[in-house]
Amino acid sequence: MKKYLRELEVSGLILVIIGIICSWVWGSSFGMWPCLIGLFLWLITFLYKAFNWNEYERENRQNIIILIITIIILTLQMLIRQ
C-alpha cells in the first residue's frame, strides 16, 4: 500500500480538480462524480497516513488544509448555484 500512496493521492487530486472545473462549466450534477471518486481515493490515502501519523505528520497537515479548502469551494459552489 505504501508504494502506491503517491499515485492514489495525485489521481484523487486530479479528479477533484476535473470535477470542480466540470461543475463550473456544465453544472454541479455532472462534476459531482469525478469529485466524489477523487475524494474517495484521497480518503484512502488520508486514512492510511492518519493511522501512521508519526511517519506522515507534515503531509497530514497539508492534506487537512487542502481538504478544508476543497470542501469550502464545493459548499460555496452549491450555495451559489441554488
mmCIF file of the N, C-alpha and C atoms, coordinates in Angstrom:
data_MODEL
# 
_entry.id   MODEL 
# 
loop_
_atom_site.group_PDB 
_atom_site.id 
_atom_site.type_symbol 
_atom_site.label_atom_id 
_atom_site.label_alt_id 
_atom_site.label_comp_id 
_atom_site.label_asym_id 
_atom_site.label_entity_id 
_atom_site.label_seq_id 
_atom_site.pdbx_PDB_ins_code 
_atom_site.Cartn_x 
_atom_site.Cartn_y 
_atom_site.Cartn_z 
_atom_site.occupancy 
_atom_site.B_iso_or_equiv 
_atom_site.pdbx_formal_charge 
_atom_site.auth_seq_id 
_atom_site.auth_comp_id 
_atom_site.auth_asym_id 
_atom_site.auth_atom_id 
_atom_site.pdbx_PDB_model_num 
ATOM 1   N N  . MET A 1 1  ? 0.827   -1.192 0.000   1.00 0.00 ? 1  MET A N  1 
ATOM 2   C CA . MET A 1 1  ? 0.000   0.000  0.000   1.00 0.00 ? 1  MET A CA 1 
ATOM 3   C C  . MET A 1 1  ? 0.872   1.258  0.000   1.00 0.00 ? 1  MET A C  1 
ATOM 4   N N  . LYS A 1 2  ? 1.936   1.235  0.795   1.00 0.00 ? 2  LYS A N  1 
ATOM 5   C CA . LYS A 1 2  ? 2.789   2.403  0.917   1.00 0.00 ? 2  LYS A CA 1 
ATOM 6   C C  . LYS A 1 2  ? 3.394   2.785  -0.435  1.00 0.00 ? 2  LYS A C  1 
ATOM 7   N N  . LYS A 1 3  ? 3.599   1.798  -1.275  1.00 0.00 ? 3  LYS A N  1 
ATOM 8   C CA . LYS A 1 3  ? 4.200   2.011  -2.580  1.00 0.00 ? 3  LYS A CA 1 
ATOM 9   C C  . LYS A 1 3  ? 3.289   2.826  -3.506  1.00 0.00 ? 3  LYS A C  1 
ATOM 10  N N  . TYR A 1 4  ? 1.980   2.717  -3.347  1.00 0.00 ? 4  TYR A N  1 
ATOM 11  C CA . TYR A 1 4  ? 1.029   3.355  -4.251  1.00 0.00 ? 4  TYR A CA 1 
ATOM 12  C C  . TYR A 1 4  ? 0.349   4.598  -3.666  1.00 0.00 ? 4  TYR A C  1 
ATOM 13  N N  . LEU A 1 5  ? 0.764   5.036  -2.504  1.00 0.00 ? 5  LEU A N  1 
ATOM 14  C CA . LEU A 1 5  ? 0.114   6.182  -1.865  1.00 0.00 ? 5  LEU A CA 1 
ATOM 15  C C  . LEU A 1 5  ? 0.185   7.439  -2.713  1.00 0.00 ? 5  LEU A C  1 
ATOM 16  N N  . ARG A 1 6  ? 1.345   7.733  -3.248  1.00 0.00 ? 6  ARG A N  1 
ATOM 17  C CA . ARG A 1 6  ? 1.507   8.966  -4.032  1.00 0.00 ? 6  ARG A CA 1 
ATOM 18  C C  . ARG A 1 6  ? 0.631   8.937  -5.281  1.00 0.00 ? 6  ARG A C  1 
ATOM 19  N N  . GLU A 1 7  ? 0.570   7.777  -5.963  1.00 0.00 ? 7  GLU A N  1 
ATOM 20  C CA . GLU A 1 7  ? -0.253  7.672  -7.165  1.00 0.00 ? 7  GLU A CA 1 
ATOM 21  C C  . GLU A 1 7  ? -1.737  7.848  -6.849  1.00 0.00 ? 7  GLU A C  1 
ATOM 22  N N  . LEU A 1 8  ? -2.199  7.252  -5.763  1.00 0.00 ? 8  LEU A N  1 
ATOM 23  C CA . LEU A 1 8  ? -3.595  7.407  -5.364  1.00 0.00 ? 8  LEU A CA 1 
ATOM 24  C C  . LEU A 1 8  ? -3.912  8.854  -5.001  1.00 0.00 ? 8  LEU A C  1 
ATOM 25  N N  . GLU A 1 9  ? -2.991  9.482  -4.292  1.00 0.00 ? 9  GLU A N  1 
ATOM 26  C CA . GLU A 1 9  ? -3.208  10.856 -3.871  1.00 0.00 ? 9  GLU A CA 1 
ATOM 27  C C  . GLU A 1 9  ? -3.257  11.810 -5.066  1.00 0.00 ? 9  GLU A C  1 
ATOM 28  N N  . VAL A 1 10 ? -2.339  11.669 -5.994  1.00 0.00 ? 10 VAL A N  1 
ATOM 29  C CA . VAL A 1 10 ? -2.311  12.536 -7.172  1.00 0.00 ? 10 VAL A CA 1 
ATOM 30  C C  . VAL A 1 10 ? -3.527  12.274 -8.059  1.00 0.00 ? 10 VAL A C  1 
ATOM 31  N N  . SER A 1 11 ? -3.907  11.018 -8.225  1.00 0.00 ? 11 SER A N  1 
ATOM 32  C CA . SER A 1 11 ? -5.091  10.689 -9.029  1.00 0.00 ? 11 SER A CA 1 
ATOM 33  C C  . SER A 1 11 ? -6.350  11.301 -8.414  1.00 0.00 ? 11 SER A C  1 
ATOM 34  N N  . GLY A 1 12 ? -6.472  11.196 -7.105  1.00 0.00 ? 12 GLY A N  1 
ATOM 35  C CA . GLY A 1 12 ? -7.619  11.789 -6.430  1.00 0.00 ? 12 GLY A CA 1 
ATOM 36  C C  . GLY A 1 12 ? -7.664  13.294 -6.569  1.00 0.00 ? 12 GLY A C  1 
ATOM 37  N N  . LEU A 1 13 ? -6.507  13.938 -6.438  1.00 0.00 ? 13 LEU A N  1 
ATOM 38  C CA . LEU A 1 13 ? -6.450  15.394 -6.570  1.00 0.00 ? 13 LEU A CA 1 
ATOM 39  C C  . LEU A 1 13 ? -6.796  15.843 -7.984  1.00 0.00 ? 13 LEU A C  1 
ATOM 40  N N  . ILE A 1 14 ? -6.305  15.122 -8.978  1.00 0.00 ? 14 ILE A N  1 
ATOM 41  C CA . ILE A 1 14 ? -6.623  15.449 -10.376 1.00 0.00 ? 14 ILE A CA 1 
ATOM 42  C C  . ILE A 1 14 ? -8.117  15.285 -10.641 1.00 0.00 ? 14 ILE A C  1 
ATOM 43  N N  . LEU A 1 15 ? -8.714  14.215 -10.133 1.00 0.00 ? 15 LEU A N  1 
ATOM 44  C CA . LEU A 1 15 ? -10.153 14.017 -10.320 1.00 0.00 ? 15 LEU A CA 1 
ATOM 45  C C  . LEU A 1 15 ? -10.978 15.099 -9.622  1.00 0.00 ? 15 LEU A C  1 
ATOM 46  N N  . VAL A 1 16 ? -10.536 15.547 -8.464  1.00 0.00 ? 16 VAL A N  1 
ATOM 47  C CA . VAL A 1 16 ? -11.248 16.628 -7.771  1.00 0.00 ? 16 VAL A CA 1 
ATOM 48  C C  . VAL A 1 16 ? -11.173 17.913 -8.593  1.00 0.00 ? 16 VAL A C  1 
ATOM 49  N N  . ILE A 1 17 ? -10.010 18.219 -9.118  1.00 0.00 ? 17 ILE A N  1 
ATOM 50  C CA . ILE A 1 17 ? -9.859  19.423 -9.942  1.00 0.00 ? 17 ILE A CA 1 
ATOM 51  C C  . ILE A 1 17 ? -10.703 19.328 -11.201 1.00 0.00 ? 17 ILE A C  1 
ATOM 52  N N  . ILE A 1 18 ? -10.699 18.168 -11.852 1.00 0.00 ? 18 ILE A N  1 
ATOM 53  C CA . ILE A 1 18 ? -11.538 17.961 -13.041 1.00 0.00 ? 18 ILE A CA 1 
ATOM 54  C C  . ILE A 1 18 ? -13.013 18.121 -12.687 1.00 0.00 ? 18 ILE A C  1 
ATOM 55  N N  . GLY A 1 19 ? -13.419 17.565 -11.563 1.00 0.00 ? 19 GLY A N  1 
ATOM 56  C CA . GLY A 1 19 ? -14.813 17.683 -11.130 1.00 0.00 ? 19 GLY A CA 1 
ATOM 57  C C  . GLY A 1 19 ? -15.224 19.114 -10.848 1.00 0.00 ? 19 GLY A C  1 
ATOM 58  N N  . ILE A 1 20 ? -14.340 19.883 -10.215 1.00 0.00 ? 20 ILE A N  1 
ATOM 59  C CA . ILE A 1 20 ? -14.652 21.283 -9.929  1.00 0.00 ? 20 ILE A CA 1 
ATOM 60  C C  . ILE A 1 20 ? -14.787 22.066 -11.231 1.00 0.00 ? 20 ILE A C  1 
ATOM 61  N N  . ILE A 1 21 ? -13.882 21.848 -12.167 1.00 0.00 ? 21 ILE A N  1 
ATOM 62  C CA . ILE A 1 21 ? -13.948 22.541 -13.457 1.00 0.00 ? 21 ILE A CA 1 
ATOM 63  C C  . ILE A 1 21 ? -15.205 22.129 -14.220 1.00 0.00 ? 21 ILE A C  1 
ATOM 64  N N  . CYS A 1 22 ? -15.521 20.852 -14.226 1.00 0.00 ? 22 CYS A N  1 
ATOM 65  C CA . CYS A 1 22 ? -16.738 20.390 -14.909 1.00 0.00 ? 22 CYS A CA 1 
ATOM 66  C C  . CYS A 1 22 ? -17.994 20.980 -14.269 1.00 0.00 ? 22 CYS A C  1 
ATOM 67  N N  . SER A 1 23 ? -17.976 21.113 -12.955 1.00 0.00 ? 23 SER A N  1 
ATOM 68  C CA . SER A 1 23 ? -19.126 21.705 -12.271 1.00 0.00 ? 23 SER A CA 1 
ATOM 69  C C  . SER A 1 23 ? -19.313 23.165 -12.652 1.00 0.00 ? 23 SER A C  1 
ATOM 70  N N  . TRP A 1 24 ? -18.230 23.895 -12.785 1.00 0.00 ? 24 TRP A N  1 
ATOM 71  C CA . TRP A 1 24 ? -18.325 25.297 -13.169 1.00 0.00 ? 24 TRP A CA 1 
ATOM 72  C C  . TRP A 1 24 ? -18.777 25.459 -14.609 1.00 0.00 ? 24 TRP A C  1 
ATOM 73  N N  . VAL A 1 25 ? -18.348 24.523 -15.467 1.00 0.00 ? 25 VAL A N  1 
ATOM 74  C CA . VAL A 1 25 ? -18.660 24.649 -16.894 1.00 0.00 ? 25 VAL A CA 1 
ATOM 75  C C  . VAL A 1 25 ? -20.034 24.074 -17.217 1.00 0.00 ? 25 VAL A C  1 
ATOM 76  N N  . TRP A 1 26 ? -20.303 22.837 -16.802 1.00 0.00 ? 26 TRP A N  1 
ATOM 77  C CA . TRP A 1 26 ? -21.524 22.148 -17.228 1.00 0.00 ? 26 TRP A CA 1 
ATOM 78  C C  . TRP A 1 26 ? -22.586 21.993 -16.156 1.00 0.00 ? 26 TRP A C  1 
ATOM 79  N N  . GLY A 1 27 ? -22.287 22.273 -14.928 1.00 0.00 ? 27 GLY A N  1 
ATOM 80  C CA . GLY A 1 27 ? -23.281 22.141 -13.872 1.00 0.00 ? 27 GLY A CA 1 
ATOM 81  C C  . GLY A 1 27 ? -22.818 21.185 -12.787 1.00 0.00 ? 27 GLY A C  1 
ATOM 82  N N  . SER A 1 28 ? -23.382 21.350 -11.614 1.00 0.00 ? 28 SER A N  1 
ATOM 83  C CA . SER A 1 28 ? -22.897 20.603 -10.454 1.00 0.00 ? 28 SER A CA 1 
ATOM 84  C C  . SER A 1 28 ? -23.179 19.111 -10.529 1.00 0.00 ? 28 SER A C  1 
ATOM 85  N N  . SER A 1 29 ? -24.254 18.705 -11.196 1.00 0.00 ? 29 SER A N  1 
ATOM 86  C CA . SER A 1 29 ? -24.560 17.277 -11.230 1.00 0.00 ? 29 SER A CA 1 
ATOM 87  C C  . SER A 1 29 ? -23.544 16.500 -12.071 1.00 0.00 ? 29 SER A C  1 
ATOM 88  N N  . PHE A 1 30 ? -22.992 17.124 -13.094 1.00 0.00 ? 30 PHE A N  1 
ATOM 89  C CA . PHE A 1 30 ? -22.005 16.444 -13.935 1.00 0.00 ? 30 PHE A CA 1 
ATOM 90  C C  . PHE A 1 30 ? -20.644 16.385 -13.242 1.00 0.00 ? 30 PHE A C  1 
ATOM 91  N N  . GLY A 1 31 ? -20.258 17.435 -12.574 1.00 0.00 ? 31 GLY A N  1 
ATOM 92  C CA . GLY A 1 31 ? -18.953 17.490 -11.927 1.00 0.00 ? 31 GLY A CA 1 
ATOM 93  C C  . GLY A 1 31 ? -18.887 16.792 -10.589 1.00 0.00 ? 31 GLY A C  1 
ATOM 94  N N  . MET A 1 32 ? -20.033 16.394 -10.064 1.00 0.00 ? 32 MET A N  1 
ATOM 95  C CA . MET A 1 32 ? -20.065 15.748 -8.761  1.00 0.00 ? 32 MET A CA 1 
ATOM 96  C C  . MET A 1 32 ? -19.354 14.389 -8.784  1.00 0.00 ? 32 MET A C  1 
ATOM 97  N N  . TRP A 1 33 ? -19.510 13.624 -9.843  1.00 0.00 ? 33 TRP A N  1 
ATOM 98  C CA . TRP A 1 33 ? -18.964 12.266 -9.876  1.00 0.00 ? 33 TRP A CA 1 
ATOM 99  C C  . TRP A 1 33 ? -17.444 12.221 -9.866  1.00 0.00 ? 33 TRP A C  1 
ATOM 100 N N  . PRO A 1 34 ? -16.747 12.994 -10.711 1.00 0.00 ? 34 PRO A N  1 
ATOM 101 C CA . PRO A 1 34 ? -15.285 12.968 -10.590 1.00 0.00 ? 34 PRO A CA 1 
ATOM 102 C C  . PRO A 1 34 ? -14.804 13.448 -9.221  1.00 0.00 ? 34 PRO A C  1 
ATOM 103 N N  . CYS A 1 35 ? -15.484 14.448 -8.654  1.00 0.00 ? 35 CYS A N  1 
ATOM 104 C CA . CYS A 1 35 ? -15.122 14.923 -7.316  1.00 0.00 ? 35 CYS A CA 1 
ATOM 105 C C  . CYS A 1 35 ? -15.313 13.824 -6.280  1.00 0.00 ? 35 CYS A C  1 
ATOM 106 N N  . LEU A 1 36 ? -16.416 13.130 -6.374  1.00 0.00 ? 36 LEU A N  1 
ATOM 107 C CA . LEU A 1 36 ? -16.714 12.069 -5.417  1.00 0.00 ? 36 LEU A CA 1 
ATOM 108 C C  . LEU A 1 36 ? -15.675 10.946 -5.493  1.00 0.00 ? 36 LEU A C  1 
ATOM 109 N N  . ILE A 1 37 ? -15.340 10.522 -6.685  1.00 0.00 ? 37 ILE A N  1 
ATOM 110 C CA . ILE A 1 37 ? -14.333 9.470  -6.860  1.00 0.00 ? 37 ILE A CA 1 
ATOM 111 C C  . ILE A 1 37 ? -12.970 9.953  -6.388  1.00 0.00 ? 37 ILE A C  1 
ATOM 112 N N  . GLY A 1 38 ? -12.624 11.200 -6.746  1.00 0.00 ? 38 GLY A N  1 
ATOM 113 C CA . GLY A 1 38 ? -11.346 11.761 -6.321  1.00 0.00 ? 38 GLY A CA 1 
ATOM 114 C C  . GLY A 1 38 ? -11.231 11.888 -4.819  1.00 0.00 ? 38 GLY A C  1 
ATOM 115 N N  . LEU A 1 39 ? -12.294 12.349 -4.176  1.00 0.00 ? 39 LEU A N  1 
ATOM 116 C CA . LEU A 1 39 ? -12.277 12.462 -2.721  1.00 0.00 ? 39 LEU A CA 1 
ATOM 117 C C  . LEU A 1 39 ? -12.207 11.096 -2.046  1.00 0.00 ? 39 LEU A C  1 
ATOM 118 N N  . PHE A 1 40 ? -12.828 10.093 -2.655  1.00 0.00 ? 40 PHE A N  1 
ATOM 119 C CA . PHE A 1 40 ? -12.753 8.739  -2.107  1.00 0.00 ? 40 PHE A CA 1 
ATOM 120 C C  . PHE A 1 40 ? -11.315 8.205  -2.187  1.00 0.00 ? 40 PHE A C  1 
ATOM 121 N N  . LEU A 1 41 ? -10.655 8.406  -3.345  1.00 0.00 ? 41 LEU A N  1 
ATOM 122 C CA . LEU A 1 41 ? -9.259  7.973  -3.470  1.00 0.00 ? 41 LEU A CA 1 
ATOM 123 C C  . LEU A 1 41 ? -8.371  8.707  -2.478  1.00 0.00 ? 41 LEU A C  1 
ATOM 124 N N  . TRP A 1 42 ? -8.632  9.990  -2.316  1.00 0.00 ? 42 TRP A N  1 
ATOM 125 C CA . TRP A 1 42 ? -7.857  10.783 -1.382  1.00 0.00 ? 42 TRP A CA 1 
ATOM 126 C C  . TRP A 1 42 ? -8.130  10.345 0.055   1.00 0.00 ? 42 TRP A C  1 
ATOM 127 N N  . LEU A 1 43 ? -9.362  9.956  0.339   1.00 0.00 ? 43 LEU A N  1 
ATOM 128 C CA . LEU A 1 43 ? -9.720  9.484  1.671   1.00 0.00 ? 43 LEU A CA 1 
ATOM 129 C C  . LEU A 1 43 ? -8.940  8.222  2.042   1.00 0.00 ? 43 LEU A C  1 
ATOM 130 N N  . ILE A 1 44 ? -8.738  7.351  1.074   1.00 0.00 ? 44 ILE A N  1 
ATOM 131 C CA . ILE A 1 44 ? -7.967  6.133  1.331   1.00 0.00 ? 44 ILE A CA 1 
ATOM 132 C C  . ILE A 1 44 ? -6.559  6.478  1.799   1.00 0.00 ? 44 ILE A C  1 
ATOM 133 N N  . THR A 1 45 ? -5.893  7.369  1.060   1.00 0.00 ? 45 THR A N  1 
ATOM 134 C CA . THR A 1 45 ? -4.533  7.754  1.451   1.00 0.00 ? 45 THR A CA 1 
ATOM 135 C C  . THR A 1 45 ? -4.536  8.556  2.752   1.00 0.00 ? 45 THR A C  1 
ATOM 136 N N  . PHE A 1 46 ? -5.548  9.399  2.916   1.00 0.00 ? 46 PHE A N  1 
ATOM 137 C CA . PHE A 1 46 ? -5.659  10.210 4.125   1.00 0.00 ? 46 PHE A CA 1 
ATOM 138 C C  . PHE A 1 46 ? -5.764  9.319  5.363   1.00 0.00 ? 46 PHE A C  1 
ATOM 139 N N  . LEU A 1 47 ? -6.610  8.298  5.295   1.00 0.00 ? 47 LEU A N  1 
ATOM 140 C CA . LEU A 1 47 ? -6.777  7.402  6.441   1.00 0.00 ? 47 LEU A CA 1 
ATOM 141 C C  . LEU A 1 47 ? -5.521  6.585  6.726   1.00 0.00 ? 47 LEU A C  1 
ATOM 142 N N  . TYR A 1 48 ? -4.865  6.120  5.673   1.00 0.00 ? 48 TYR A N  1 
ATOM 143 C CA . TYR A 1 48 ? -3.627  5.358  5.861   1.00 0.00 ? 48 TYR A CA 1 
ATOM 144 C C  . TYR A 1 48 ? -2.574  6.228  6.551   1.00 0.00 ? 48 TYR A C  1 
ATOM 145 N N  . LYS A 1 49 ? -2.438  7.459  6.076   1.00 0.00 ? 49 LYS A N  1 
ATOM 146 C CA . LYS A 1 49 ? -1.445  8.355  6.674   1.00 0.00 ? 49 LYS A CA 1 
ATOM 147 C C  . LYS A 1 49 ? -1.854  8.776  8.082   1.00 0.00 ? 49 LYS A C  1 
ATOM 148 N N  . ALA A 1 50 ? -3.145  8.868  8.351   1.00 0.00 ? 50 ALA A N  1 
ATOM 149 C CA . ALA A 1 50 ? -3.603  9.238  9.692   1.00 0.00 ? 50 ALA A CA 1 
ATOM 150 C C  . ALA A 1 50 ? -3.270  8.154  10.705  1.00 0.00 ? 50 ALA A C  1 
ATOM 151 N N  . PHE A 1 51 ? -3.366  6.891  10.293  1.00 0.00 ? 51 PHE A N  1 
ATOM 152 C CA . PHE A 1 51 ? -3.034  5.798  11.199  1.00 0.00 ? 51 PHE A CA 1 
ATOM 153 C C  . PHE A 1 51 ? -1.528  5.675  11.409  1.00 0.00 ? 51 PHE A C  1 
ATOM 154 N N  . ASN A 1 52 ? -0.742  6.255  10.514  1.00 0.00 ? 52 ASN A N  1 
ATOM 155 C CA . ASN A 1 52 ? 0.713   6.292  10.641  1.00 0.00 ? 52 ASN A CA 1 
ATOM 156 C C  . ASN A 1 52 ? 1.169   7.753  10.774  1.00 0.00 ? 52 ASN A C  1 
ATOM 157 N N  . TRP A 1 53 ? 0.609   8.455  11.764  1.00 0.00 ? 53 TRP A N  1 
ATOM 158 C CA . TRP A 1 53 ? 0.787   9.899  11.897  1.00 0.00 ? 53 TRP A CA 1 
ATOM 159 C C  . TRP A 1 53 ? 2.262   10.291 12.042  1.00 0.00 ? 53 TRP A C  1 
ATOM 160 N N  . ASN A 1 54 ? 3.018   9.567  12.823  1.00 0.00 ? 54 ASN A N  1 
ATOM 161 C CA . ASN A 1 54 ? 4.416   9.943  13.068  1.00 0.00 ? 54 ASN A CA 1 
ATOM 162 C C  . ASN A 1 54 ? 5.234   9.953  11.789  1.00 0.00 ? 54 ASN A C  1 
ATOM 163 N N  . GLU A 1 55 ? 4.952   9.044  10.903  1.00 0.00 ? 55 GLU A N  1 
ATOM 164 C CA . GLU A 1 55 ? 5.706   8.945  9.654   1.00 0.00 ? 55 GLU A CA 1 
ATOM 165 C C  . GLU A 1 55 ? 5.278   10.004 8.636   1.00 0.00 ? 55 GLU A C  1 
ATOM 166 N N  . TYR A 1 56 ? 4.002   10.403 8.663   1.00 0.00 ? 56 TYR A N  1 
ATOM 167 C CA . TYR A 1 56 ? 3.444   11.310 7.655   1.00 0.00 ? 56 TYR A CA 1 
ATOM 168 C C  . TYR A 1 56 ? 2.887   12.599 8.266   1.00 0.00 ? 56 TYR A C  1 
ATOM 169 N N  . GLU A 1 57 ? 3.496   13.106 9.315   1.00 0.00 ? 57 GLU A N  1 
ATOM 170 C CA . GLU A 1 57 ? 2.931   14.266 10.016  1.00 0.00 ? 57 GLU A CA 1 
ATOM 171 C C  . GLU A 1 57 ? 2.839   15.501 9.118   1.00 0.00 ? 57 GLU A C  1 
ATOM 172 N N  . ARG A 1 58 ? 3.877   15.814 8.387   1.00 0.00 ? 58 ARG A N  1 
ATOM 173 C CA . ARG A 1 58 ? 3.875   17.006 7.520   1.00 0.00 ? 58 ARG A CA 1 
ATOM 174 C C  . ARG A 1 58 ? 2.820   16.882 6.428   1.00 0.00 ? 58 ARG A C  1 
ATOM 175 N N  . GLU A 1 59 ? 2.751   15.718 5.779   1.00 0.00 ? 59 GLU A N  1 
ATOM 176 C CA . GLU A 1 59 ? 1.766   15.505 4.724   1.00 0.00 ? 59 GLU A CA 1 
ATOM 177 C C  . GLU A 1 59 ? 0.343   15.549 5.266   1.00 0.00 ? 59 GLU A C  1 
ATOM 178 N N  . ASN A 1 60 ? 0.148   15.046 6.478   1.00 0.00 ? 60 ASN A N  1 
ATOM 179 C CA . ASN A 1 60 ? -1.189  15.070 7.078   1.00 0.00 ? 60 ASN A CA 1 
ATOM 180 C C  . ASN A 1 60 ? -1.672  16.494 7.301   1.00 0.00 ? 60 ASN A C  1 
ATOM 181 N N  . ARG A 1 61 ? -0.802  17.364 7.747   1.00 0.00 ? 61 ARG A N  1 
ATOM 182 C CA . ARG A 1 61 ? -1.190  18.760 7.960   1.00 0.00 ? 61 ARG A CA 1 
ATOM 183 C C  . ARG A 1 61 ? -1.551  19.431 6.632   1.00 0.00 ? 61 ARG A C  1 
ATOM 184 N N  . GLN A 1 62 ? -0.783  19.163 5.589   1.00 0.00 ? 62 GLN A N  1 
ATOM 185 C CA . GLN A 1 62 ? -1.084  19.714 4.270   1.00 0.00 ? 62 GLN A CA 1 
ATOM 186 C C  . GLN A 1 62 ? -2.405  19.164 3.737   1.00 0.00 ? 62 GLN A C  1 
ATOM 187 N N  . ASN A 1 63 ? -2.632  17.877 3.914   1.00 0.00 ? 63 ASN A N  1 
ATOM 188 C CA . ASN A 1 63 ? -3.870  17.260 3.433   1.00 0.00 ? 63 ASN A CA 1 
ATOM 189 C C  . ASN A 1 63 ? -5.096  17.828 4.139   1.00 0.00 ? 63 ASN A C  1 
ATOM 190 N N  . ILE A 1 64 ? -4.981  18.084 5.416   1.00 0.00 ? 64 ILE A N  1 
ATOM 191 C CA . ILE A 1 64 ? -6.101  18.649 6.157   1.00 0.00 ? 64 ILE A CA 1 
ATOM 192 C C  . ILE A 1 64 ? -6.447  20.031 5.618   1.00 0.00 ? 64 ILE A C  1 
ATOM 193 N N  . ILE A 1 65 ? -5.445  20.850 5.363   1.00 0.00 ? 65 ILE A N  1 
ATOM 194 C CA . ILE A 1 65 ? -5.678  22.198 4.832   1.00 0.00 ? 65 ILE A CA 1 
ATOM 195 C C  . ILE A 1 65 ? -6.299  22.132 3.441   1.00 0.00 ? 65 ILE A C  1 
ATOM 196 N N  . ILE A 1 66 ? -5.759  21.282 2.577   1.00 0.00 ? 66 ILE A N  1 
ATOM 197 C CA . ILE A 1 66 ? -6.294  21.145 1.218   1.00 0.00 ? 66 ILE A CA 1 
ATOM 198 C C  . ILE A 1 66 ? -7.720  20.619 1.248   1.00 0.00 ? 66 ILE A C  1 
ATOM 199 N N  . LEU A 1 67 ? -8.002  19.666 2.120   1.00 0.00 ? 67 LEU A N  1 
ATOM 200 C CA . LEU A 1 67 ? -9.347  19.113 2.225   1.00 0.00 ? 67 LEU A CA 1 
ATOM 201 C C  . LEU A 1 67 ? -10.348 20.165 2.700   1.00 0.00 ? 67 LEU A C  1 
ATOM 202 N N  . ILE A 1 68 ? -9.959  20.990 3.636   1.00 0.00 ? 68 ILE A N  1 
ATOM 203 C CA . ILE A 1 68 ? -10.845 22.057 4.111   1.00 0.00 ? 68 ILE A CA 1 
ATOM 204 C C  . ILE A 1 68 ? -11.121 23.060 3.000   1.00 0.00 ? 68 ILE A C  1 
ATOM 205 N N  . ILE A 1 69 ? -10.085 23.439 2.247   1.00 0.00 ? 69 ILE A N  1 
ATOM 206 C CA . ILE A 1 69 ? -10.263 24.371 1.132   1.00 0.00 ? 69 ILE A CA 1 
ATOM 207 C C  . ILE A 1 69 ? -11.187 23.784 0.074   1.00 0.00 ? 69 ILE A C  1 
ATOM 208 N N  . THR A 1 70 ? -11.013 22.504 -0.248  1.00 0.00 ? 70 THR A N  1 
ATOM 209 C CA . THR A 1 70 ? -11.868 21.845 -1.243  1.00 0.00 ? 70 THR A CA 1 
ATOM 210 C C  . THR A 1 70 ? -13.317 21.812 -0.785  1.00 0.00 ? 70 THR A C  1 
ATOM 211 N N  . ILE A 1 71 ? -13.552 21.495 0.469   1.00 0.00 ? 71 ILE A N  1 
ATOM 212 C CA . ILE A 1 71 ? -14.918 21.456 0.997   1.00 0.00 ? 71 ILE A CA 1 
ATOM 213 C C  . ILE A 1 71 ? -15.548 22.849 0.956   1.00 0.00 ? 71 ILE A C  1 
ATOM 214 N N  . ILE A 1 72 ? -14.768 23.875 1.284   1.00 0.00 ? 72 ILE A N  1 
ATOM 215 C CA . ILE A 1 72 ? -15.293 25.240 1.234   1.00 0.00 ? 72 ILE A CA 1 
ATOM 216 C C  . ILE A 1 72 ? -15.655 25.624 -0.191  1.00 0.00 ? 72 ILE A C  1 
ATOM 217 N N  . ILE A 1 73 ? -14.801 25.299 -1.159  1.00 0.00 ? 73 ILE A N  1 
ATOM 218 C CA . ILE A 1 73 ? -15.084 25.613 -2.563  1.00 0.00 ? 73 ILE A CA 1 
ATOM 219 C C  . ILE A 1 73 ? -16.347 24.908 -3.027  1.00 0.00 ? 73 ILE A C  1 
ATOM 220 N N  . LEU A 1 74 ? -16.480 23.628 -2.731  1.00 0.00 ? 74 LEU A N  1 
ATOM 221 C CA . LEU A 1 74 ? -17.666 22.885 -3.160  1.00 0.00 ? 74 LEU A CA 1 
ATOM 222 C C  . LEU A 1 74 ? -18.932 23.397 -2.476  1.00 0.00 ? 74 LEU A C  1 
ATOM 223 N N  . THR A 1 75 ? -18.840 23.757 -1.205  1.00 0.00 ? 75 THR A N  1 
ATOM 224 C CA . THR A 1 75 ? -20.000 24.285 -0.496  1.00 0.00 ? 75 THR A CA 1 
ATOM 225 C C  . THR A 1 75 ? -20.422 25.635 -1.068  1.00 0.00 ? 75 THR A C  1 
ATOM 226 N N  . LEU A 1 76 ? -19.455 26.517 -1.313  1.00 0.00 ? 76 LEU A N  1 
ATOM 227 C CA . LEU A 1 76 ? -19.777 27.810 -1.913  1.00 0.00 ? 76 LEU A CA 1 
ATOM 228 C C  . LEU A 1 76 ? -20.388 27.647 -3.295  1.00 0.00 ? 76 LEU A C  1 
ATOM 229 N N  . GLN A 1 77 ? -19.864 26.708 -4.046  1.00 0.00 ? 77 GLN A N  1 
ATOM 230 C CA . GLN A 1 77 ? -20.403 26.456 -5.382  1.00 0.00 ? 77 GLN A CA 1 
ATOM 231 C C  . GLN A 1 77 ? -21.853 25.979 -5.305  1.00 0.00 ? 77 GLN A C  1 
ATOM 232 N N  . MET A 1 78 ? -22.153 25.104 -4.364  1.00 0.00 ? 78 MET A N  1 
ATOM 233 C CA . MET A 1 78 ? -23.516 24.623 -4.217  1.00 0.00 ? 78 MET A CA 1 
ATOM 234 C C  . MET A 1 78 ? -24.457 25.745 -3.780  1.00 0.00 ? 78 MET A C  1 
ATOM 235 N N  . LEU A 1 79 ? -23.976 26.620 -2.913  1.00 0.00 ? 79 LEU A N  1 
ATOM 236 C CA . LEU A 1 79 ? -24.796 27.735 -2.452  1.00 0.00 ? 79 LEU A CA 1 
ATOM 237 C C  . LEU A 1 79 ? -25.037 28.755 -3.563  1.00 0.00 ? 79 LEU A C  1 
ATOM 238 N N  . ILE A 1 80 ? -24.058 28.986 -4.400  1.00 0.00 ? 80 ILE A N  1 
ATOM 239 C CA . ILE A 1 80 ? -24.195 29.940 -5.494  1.00 0.00 ? 80 ILE A CA 1 
ATOM 240 C C  . ILE A 1 80 ? -25.152 29.415 -6.556  1.00 0.00 ? 80 ILE A C  1 
ATOM 241 N N  . ARG A 1 81 ? -25.085 28.133 -6.860  1.00 0.00 ? 81 ARG A N  1 
ATOM 242 C CA . ARG A 1 81 ? -25.924 27.534 -7.904  1.00 0.00 ? 81 ARG A CA 1 
ATOM 243 C C  . ARG A 1 81 ? -27.399 27.504 -7.508  1.00 0.00 ? 81 ARG A C  1 
ATOM 244 N N  . GLN A 1 82 ? -27.710 27.482 -6.224  1.00 0.00 ? 82 GLN A N  1 
ATOM 245 C CA . GLN A 1 82 ? -29.105 27.403 -5.795  1.00 0.00 ? 82 GLN A CA 1 
ATOM 246 C C  . GLN A 1 82 ? -29.647 28.752 -5.764  1.00 0.00 ? 82 GLN A C  1 
# 
